[in-house]
Amino acid sequence: MSDISDTKVKQPLHAKPVGKPPLDRRIAELRDRAPVYISHGDALLLIGNASASLREQRLTDQQIELD
């Protein structure tokens, strides 16, 4: 019978954990990027996604209620 620990992927000791870059660096990268032009339909889709993510969410009993 084989040991379960044998199936785990082992990372090299020098590998650093992948994380988010610092906010200041991310802002600088976005400011340096060339503008991307999108269609009117894409803009409406982005606006809809943004407004849906900003809806008020309340946890009531065992379900989430979205307003």
N, C-alpha and C positions, 0 to 999 in steps of 0.2 A: 504494500500500500504506500503510495507516494505522499509526501508532505505537501500541504497547501502552500506553504511559503515558497516552494520551488516554482510555482506558477506566477509569482509576482514579478513585474518588470522592475529591475533595479536601475536607478539612475547613477551616472558617474558621480564621484565625490565633488568634482569641480563644477557640476551643473548648478546654476542658480535658479531659484524658483521664479516662474514667470508671473509677473504682476503688472499692474497698471503703471504707466509712466507718471511722473509727477505732473500735477495740474499745470504748472507754469510752462513746462516743456511741451505739453499737449496743446496748450493755447498758442504757443509760438509756432508749432508745426502747422496748425490750422490757419493761422494768419499768413504764413508763407506760401500756402497752397494756392494754386491758380483757381479762379472761380469756375464753378461748374454750372452750366445753364441747363435748367430742367423745363419740361413742358408744363403747361397749365394743369393738365391732369395729374402729373406727378406732384405738383405743388399742393393740389387739393388733397391728394392721398396723404402727404406728409402732415398737412394741417389736421386732417381727420385723426391720424395716429397720435399726434401730439395732444389734441383735445381729449381723446379717449383715455390717454394715460394720465391726464390731470383730473379726471373725474373724482369726485369724493367717494371714498370707499369706507364702508363701515362694517365691522364684524358684529353680527347679531346672532346669538345662540350658536348654531352650527353651520350657518351659511354667511356668505359675504353679499352684502347689498350694495349695488352700484347705483349712484344717483346721477 
